[in-house]
Amino acid sequence: MTAPAPAPASASASAGRDERFPGLRRRGFLAAAGGAAGLGALALAGCSGPASTGTAPGKGDTTPRRGGRLRAAFAGGGASETLDPHLGNLFVDAARSKALFDKLADYGADLAAVPRLAEGWEPNAGLDRWTVTLRQAEFHDGKPVTAADVLYSYRRIADPAKAYRARASLEPIDLKASRATGTRTVEFVLKRPTAEFPNVLAAFGTSIVQAGATAFDREPIGSGPFRFVSFTPGRSTVLRRNDTHWDGAPHLDTLEFVVANEESARVNALLGGQIEYAHELTPATGRAHEKTGAVEIVRLRNSAMQAFAMKTDRPPFDDPRVRQAFFLIADRQELVDGALSGAGETGNDLFGKGYEYYADELPQRAQDIGRARSLLRQAGAEGLKVTLDTSAVAAGFTEAAGIFRDQAARAGVTVDVRMGSKDSYWKDILDSGTLCCYRSGAMPIESHISQRLLTDSTTNATRWQDRAFDALYRQAQSTKDRTARAALYGRMQRQLHTEGGFLVWGFGDWILGTARALRGVAREAPANTLDWARFDKVWLA
């Protein structure tokens, strides 16, 4: 059965999904854009207490209240932090970019593309030309957002001399041939038919900036709901309400991002009234404070993929038999129970459990130490010694490393756990080492593939390079019929399940802590989606 051609997206976010090319069908969950990293102290020297005393949640505080200063604590990236929305790789980068800038589209809670700066999009019959119409919006300096700004932003991201994260996501676009057909219309010419082009518009790192903009750390001008006030890398970013934002002015007067790399610092600051939002708490912390009533705990269920990444381009993991052995060494339930305190569920060495196109027909892999030993013998890797890079950069990483070290010992493998710097961990593991702890927030499966698994992907942590795999991806993109497209994604996932570099052992809850006075925080928004870490729609009661 052939799927009908997609219709134009609606002008409204709520109706903006093309149901004939839906996003992801989620079973109530899930899970790079990379993780939050960094070292540093909580920058609260200027804080004197809570921004609002607030009241306990109840019937009288559901009406948004204007005013106040919200302080949100995230792990950061130290002195190397930047406000360049095309360079960001951390969760704090994504949250700051969302506040300062806009994208053409973003992912809804189900990971379907929702219009943002794009008022709508419409393909031609061949799906190789898409016309995007911009809504009436303006930058913080009053200049309108135009087609020229869109083309400049995308061409900047696609610069082969730079390592902008979204470059691989924009690869389907022929940016030389694409053109402005009006002040607020862009015709994107594609290199091949692309059925799910709206996912490209929503990709992580595709914020629209003003034509000609190159510097962002001193006075960035975006079109987002907040305007720039100040930025101290590794410490604090202060923003104020943009009263002319196209989606309505935020309720808050001021938004401050503070950097606190230690979870204990975030929790203590929240309990002490120095902040109102603490990003990423551990399962143990969530349980400890869930019923005390002192703070609110928000659980985004099974929202983070947890994995070990094996570098497939170097020994010992350039031998697929060694990778297969490691798949069989892992006791996934033990890892979920021990590293995530049971707050999650087991993985099957594939990203996107519960998402559209996920190959859930593949049998769940179980630990098999005998078979793992046999594969290592066949590979001449008996008595193998490997180094596993980890860091306290993310919840469960150090615990997972210790658990897997003990599991590997049962197969005769010696795993040396090496602690990395929280300040540079995500950058360090991209190219160096052979085995590391890894995780991801939400994105469509095709975006995970484009950003992490193609030969030219800029965030290819497993160094997976297979030209035939690349060709299958391009074929899937060009396939109009959904059933046929799903079959191609299934083939790709079967290959990854057999010989890929990601040992995906679980999917954990994403846990946030908020002050009881904070209202409007989304509770069904996986990390990296539109409503996650979205501060223009929250308020202080």
C-alpha positions in Angstrom: 0.0 0.0 0.0 1.4 3.4 -1.0 1.3 6.2 1.5 -0.2 9.4 0.2 2.1 12.4 -0.4 2.5 14.6 2.7 0.3 17.7 3.0 1.6 21.1 4.1 2.1 21.6 7.8 -0.4 23.6 9.7 0.4 27.1 10.8 -0.2 26.2 14.4 2.2 24.1 16.5 -0.6 22.0 17.9 -1.9 21.0 14.5 1.5 21.2 12.7 2.3 17.5 12.3 1.8 15.8 9.0 -0.1 12.7 10.2 0.8 10.9 7.0 4.5 11.2 7.9 4.2 11.1 11.6 7.0 11.6 14.1 7.5 8.8 16.5 4.9 6.6 18.1 6.1 6.5 21.7 4.9 4.0 24.3 4.9 6.8 26.9 8.7 7.4 26.7 11.9 8.2 25.4 15.2 9.1 25.0 22.2 14.0 22.0 22.2 15.4 21.5 25.0 14.8 23.6 25.1 15.2 27.3 25.7 17.9 29.8 29.3 18.0 31.0 31.8 20.2 32.7 33.4 21.2 36.0 32.9 24.3 37.9 31.2 25.8 41.0 27.7 27.0 41.3 27.7 30.7 40.4 25.4 32.0 43.0 27.4 34.8 44.6 24.8 37.3 43.8 21.8 35.3 45.0 20.2 36.2 48.3 17.4 33.7 48.5 14.3 32.5 46.6 12.9 34.7 43.8 9.4 34.0 45.2 8.2 32.4 48.4 5.4 30.8 46.4 2.7 28.5 47.7 2.1 24.8 47.8 0.6 23.5 44.5 -3.2 23.9 44.6 -6.2 25.2 42.9 -5.4 28.8 43.2 -2.0 28.9 41.5 -2.8 27.6 38.0 -3.2 31.0 36.4 0.2 32.2 35.0 1.7 35.1 36.9 3.9 37.6 35.2 7.2 38.7 36.7 10.1 37.3 38.7 13.5 35.9 38.1 14.0 32.2 37.4 17.4 30.6 38.1 18.0 27.3 36.4 21.1 25.2 37.2 22.7 22.9 34.7 26.0 21.1 34.3 28.2 23.1 31.9 31.3 23.1 29.8 33.7 25.4 31.7 35.6 28.3 30.2 35.1 26.9 26.7 31.3 27.5 26.7 29.9 29.5 23.9 26.5 30.9 23.0 27.0 30.1 19.3 23.8 28.0 18.7 25.5 26.0 15.9 28.4 24.8 18.1 26.5 23.7 21.2 26.8 20.0 22.3 25.6 20.1 25.9 22.1 20.2 27.4 22.8 23.6 28.8 23.7 24.8 25.3 20.4 23.5 23.9 18.5 25.2 26.7 20.2 28.5 26.2 19.8 28.3 22.4 16.1 27.7 22.9 15.8 30.8 25.0 17.8 33.1 22.7 17.1 31.7 19.2 14.4 29.9 17.2 14.5 27.0 14.7 12.3 26.5 11.7 10.8 23.5 13.5 11.3 21.5 16.7 10.3 18.1 18.0 7.0 17.6 19.9 6.7 15.2 22.8 6.1 12.4 20.3 9.1 13.6 18.2 7.0 14.7 15.3 8.3 18.0 13.7 6.3 21.0 15.0 6.5 24.3 13.1 8.3 27.1 14.9 9.7 29.9 12.7 8.3 28.0 9.8 4.7 28.7 9.4 4.4 25.7 7.2 6.1 23.5 4.6 5.0 21.8 1.4 6.8 19.4 -0.9 6.5 18.9 -4.6 5.2 15.6 -6.0 8.7 14.2 -6.2 9.7 15.1 -2.6 12.9 16.7 -3.8 11.8 20.3 -3.5 10.2 21.7 -0.3 8.8 25.2 0.1 9.0 26.6 3.6 7.0 29.7 4.5 8.2 31.7 7.4 5.9 33.3 10.0 6.2 37.0 10.7 8.8 37.2 13.4 11.6 39.6 14.2 15.1 39.5 15.8 15.8 41.2 19.0 17.1 44.3 17.2 13.7 44.7 15.4 14.8 43.3 12.0 12.5 40.8 10.5 13.4 37.1 10.1 13.8 36.5 6.4 14.6 33.8 3.9 18.0 35.3 3.6 18.7 34.6 7.3 17.5 31.0 6.9 19.8 30.3 4.0 22.8 32.0 5.7 22.3 30.0 8.8 22.1 26.7 7.0 25.0 27.5 4.7 27.0 28.4 7.8 26.2 25.1 9.5 27.1 23.2 6.3 30.5 24.7 6.0 32.9 21.7 5.4 35.7 23.6 7.1 33.8 23.7 10.4 32.5 20.9 12.7 29.0 22.2 13.3 27.0 19.4 14.8 24.0 19.6 12.4 26.1 19.5 9.3 25.3 15.9 8.6 21.6 16.5 9.2 21.6 19.2 6.5 23.4 17.0 4.1 20.3 16.2 2.0 19.9 19.9 1.1 21.6 21.3 -2.1 22.2 24.7 -0.5 23.8 26.1 -3.6 20.6 25.5 -5.6 18.2 26.4 -2.8 16.9 30.0 -3.0 14.6 32.6 -1.5 11.5 32.9 -3.6 10.2 35.7 -1.5 11.0 37.6 1.7 9.5 34.9 3.8 9.6 31.8 1.5 12.5 29.5 0.9 12.7 26.8 -1.8 14.9 24.0 -0.5 16.3 21.9 -3.4 17.2 18.4 -2.2 19.9 16.1 -3.5 17.4 13.3 -3.5 13.7 12.9 -2.5 13.3 13.1 1.2 10.0 12.0 2.7 10.8 13.2 6.3 12.3 16.6 5.5 10.6 18.3 8.4 12.9 16.3 10.7 15.8 18.1 9.1 14.3 21.5 10.0 13.9 20.3 13.6 17.4 18.9 14.0 19.5 19.8 17.0 21.8 22.7 16.3 19.8 24.3 13.4 18.9 27.6 15.0 18.3 30.6 12.7 20.7 33.5 13.1 20.9 36.8 11.4 22.6 36.9 8.0 26.3 37.8 8.5 26.4 37.0 12.2 29.7 35.3 13.3 30.2 36.3 16.9 27.7 35.3 19.6 29.4 35.5 23.0 29.3 39.2 23.6 25.9 40.3 22.2 24.0 37.6 20.5 20.9 38.7 18.6 18.4 36.0 18.1 14.6 35.8 17.6 13.9 33.7 20.7 11.7 34.5 23.7 14.5 36.0 25.8 17.1 38.7 25.0 20.7 38.7 26.0 22.0 40.6 29.1 25.3 38.9 30.1 27.4 35.8 29.7 30.2 34.5 31.8 31.4 31.1 30.4 31.2 28.3 32.9 29.3 30.4 35.4 26.2 32.4 34.4 24.0 33.6 31.5 21.4 36.2 32.2 18.5 36.9 29.8 15.4 39.1 30.0 12.0 38.8 28.5 11.4 39.5 24.8 8.1 41.3 24.8 7.7 41.1 21.1 8.3 37.4 20.6 6.1 35.9 17.9 4.8 33.2 20.3 4.0 35.6 23.1 6.1 37.2 25.7 7.4 34.9 28.5 5.8 35.2 31.9 9.2 35.7 33.6 11.0 39.0 33.7 14.5 37.4 33.9 16.0 34.0 33.2 19.4 33.1 34.6 21.3 29.9 33.7 23.8 29.0 36.4 26.5 26.3 36.0 26.7 23.7 38.7 28.5 20.6 37.6 28.1 18.7 40.8 24.6 17.3 41.3 25.0 17.9 45.1 25.5 21.6 44.4 22.3 21.7 42.3 20.3 19.9 44.9 21.6 22.0 47.8 21.0 25.2 45.9 17.4 24.1 45.1 16.7 23.2 48.7 18.3 26.5 49.9 16.1 28.6 47.6 19.1 29.8 45.6 17.7 28.3 42.4 14.2 27.2 41.2 15.2 24.6 38.6 17.8 21.8 38.9 18.5 19.9 35.7 19.3 16.2 35.9 19.2 14.5 39.2 20.1 11.0 40.0 17.5 8.3 40.7 18.6 8.1 44.3 18.2 11.9 44.7 14.8 11.8 43.1 13.6 9.1 45.4 15.0 10.8 48.5 13.1 14.1 47.8 10.0 12.8 46.0 7.8 12.6 49.1 9.3 15.1 51.4 7.3 18.0 49.9 10.3 20.4 50.0 10.8 20.4 46.2 8.9 19.0 43.2 10.5 16.0 41.3 9.7 15.7 37.6 10.3 12.4 36.0 10.6 12.2 32.2 10.2 8.4 32.0 12.8 6.3 30.2 14.0 9.5 28.4 17.8 8.8 28.2 19.5 6.1 26.2 22.4 4.6 28.3 25.2 2.8 26.4 28.8 1.9 26.0 30.4 3.2 22.8 33.0 1.0 21.1 35.3 2.5 18.5 34.9 0.3 15.5 37.8 1.7 13.6 40.6 0.6 16.0 41.7 -2.5 17.9 40.2 -4.4 19.6 36.8 -3.3 18.4 37.6 -3.2 14.7 36.9 -6.9 14.9 33.1 -7.5 14.9 33.5 -10.7 16.9 34.9 -8.6 19.8 32.0 -6.3 19.6 29.6 -9.2 19.5 31.3 -10.7 22.6 30.8 -7.4 24.5 27.1 -7.4 23.6 26.9 -10.8 25.2 29.0 -9.9 28.3 26.5 -7.3 29.4 23.8 -8.1 31.9 21.4 -5.3 31.1 19.1 -5.7 34.0 21.9 -5.7 36.5 23.1 -2.4 34.9 19.6 -0.8 35.1 19.2 -2.0 38.7 22.7 -0.9 39.8 23.5 2.2 37.7 20.0 3.6 37.4 18.6 2.3 40.7 16.0 0.5 38.7 14.6 3.8 37.3 14.5 2.7 33.6 14.3 -0.4 31.4 16.7 -2.6 29.5 18.0 -1.8 26.1 18.7 -4.1 23.1 21.8 -2.3 21.5 19.6 0.0 19.5 18.7 3.6 19.9 15.1 4.8 20.1 13.1 2.1 21.9 9.5 2.8 21.4 10.0 5.2 18.5 8.8 5.0 15.0 10.8 2.6 12.9 12.4 1.0 16.0 13.1 -2.7 15.2 11.3 -4.2 18.2 10.9 -7.5 16.3 14.6 -8.3 17.1 15.0 -10.7 20.0 16.1 -9.2 23.3 19.8 -9.9 23.7 20.7 -11.6 27.0 24.0 -12.2 28.7 25.9 -15.3 27.5 29.3 -15.5 29.0 30.1 -18.9 27.3 29.4 -17.5 23.8 31.3 -14.3 24.6 34.4 -16.3 25.5 34.1 -18.4 22.3 33.9 -15.3 20.2 36.9 -13.8 21.9 38.8 -17.0 21.3 37.9 -16.9 17.6 39.1 -13.3 17.4 42.4 -14.2 19.1 41.4 -11.9 22.0 41.6 -14.2 25.0 42.9 -12.3 28.1 41.8 -9.0 26.5 42.5 -5.8 28.4 40.6 -2.6 27.5 40.2 0.8 29.1 36.7 2.1 29.7 36.5 5.9 29.8 33.8 7.3 32.2 33.2 10.4 34.2 30.8 11.7 36.8 29.5 13.9 34.0 26.2 12.0 33.9 24.0 10.1 36.3 24.9 6.4 36.4 28.1 6.6 34.4 30.6 5.7 37.1 28.3 3.0 38.5 27.8 1.5 35.1 31.5 1.4 34.5 32.1 -0.5 37.7 29.3 -3.0 37.1 30.4 -3.7 33.5 34.0 -4.2 34.7 32.9 -6.9 37.0 30.7 -8.5 34.3 33.6 -8.5 31.8 35.9 -10.2 34.3 33.6 -13.3 34.1 34.4 -13.5 30.4 38.2 -13.2 31.1 38.3 -9.6 30.0 40.1 -7.0 32.1 38.5 -3.6 32.1 40.4 -0.7 33.5 38.1 2.2 34.3 39.5 5.6 33.6 37.9 8.7 35.1 37.7 11.6 32.7 37.3 15.3 33.2 33.7 16.5 33.5 34.8 19.7 31.8 35.9 18.0 28.5 34.5 14.5 28.6 32.1 14.7 25.6 34.8 16.3 23.5 37.5 13.8 24.6 35.5 10.6 23.9 34.5 11.7 20.4 37.8 10.8 18.9 40.0 9.3 21.6 40.0 6.0 23.5 38.4 2.8 22.4 35.4 2.2 24.9 33.4 4.8 26.8 30.2 5.5 28.7 27.7 7.2 26.5 24.1 8.5 26.6 21.6 10.4 24.5 18.4 12.4 24.8 15.6 12.3 22.3 15.6 12.5 18.5 14.0 10.6 15.7 15.9 7.4 14.7 16.7 8.8 11.3 18.3 11.9 13.0 20.3 9.6 15.3 21.6 7.8 12.2 22.4 11.0 10.3 24.3 12.7 13.2 26.1 9.7 14.6 26.3 6.7 12.2 27.1 8.0 8.8 30.7 8.1 7.5 30.7 11.9 7.5 28.7 12.4 10.7 30.4 15.0 12.9 29.4 13.3 16.2 30.2 9.7 15.3 31.4 8.5 18.7 31.7 4.8 17.5 33.5 5.7 14.3 31.0 3.5 12.5 31.8 3.8 8.8 30.0 1.7 6.2 29.3 3.1 2.7 26.6 0.5 2.1 25.0 1.6 5.3 25.2 5.2 4.2 23.5 4.2 0.9 20.7 2.4 2.7 20.1 5.6 4.7 19.9 7.7 1.6 17.5 5.1 0.1 15.3 5.2 3.2 15.2 9.0 3.0 14.0 8.8 -0.6 11.4 6.2 -0.2 7.9 7.6 -0.2 6.0 4.5 1.0 6.2 4.3 4.7 6.1 0.5 4.9 9.0 0.2 2.4 10.9 2.9 4.3 10.4 1.1 7.6 11.8 -2.0 6.1 15.0 -0.2 5.1 15.4 1.2 8.6 14.8 -2.3 9.9 17.7 -3.6 7.7 20.0 -0.9 9.0 19.1 -1.7 12.6 19.6 -5.4 12.1 23.1 -4.7 11.0 23.7 -2.4 14.0 22.3 -5.0 16.3 24.7 -7.6 14.9 27.9 -5.6 14.5 27.4 -2.0 15.5 29.4 0.0 18.0 26.7 1.0 20.5 26.1 -1.4 23.4 22.8 0.1 24.5 22.1 -1.4 27.9 19.2 0.7 29.1 16.9 3.7 29.0 16.7 5.8 32.1 14.3 8.3 33.6 15.3 11.9 33.2 14.8 13.6 36.5 14.4 17.3 37.2 14.0 19.1 40.5 12.0 22.4 40.8 10.9 24.8 43.5 7.3 24.3 44.6 6.6 27.8 43.4 7.6 27.0 39.8 4.6 26.2 37.5 4.2 25.1 33.9 7.1 22.7 33.7 6.4 20.1 31.1 6.1 16.5 32.4 5.9 14.7 29.1 8.8 16.2 27.2 11.9 14.0 26.6 15.3 15.8 26.7 15.9 17.7 23.4 12.3 18.2 22.6 10.5 21.5 22.3 9.0 21.6 25.8 12.0 20.2 27.6 13.9 23.0 29.4 11.5 25.6 27.9 11.3 28.6 30.2 9.1 31.0 28.2 5.9 29.2 29.3 6.7 28.7 33.0 5.9 31.1 35.9 6.6 31.6 39.6 3.4 31.3 41.7 
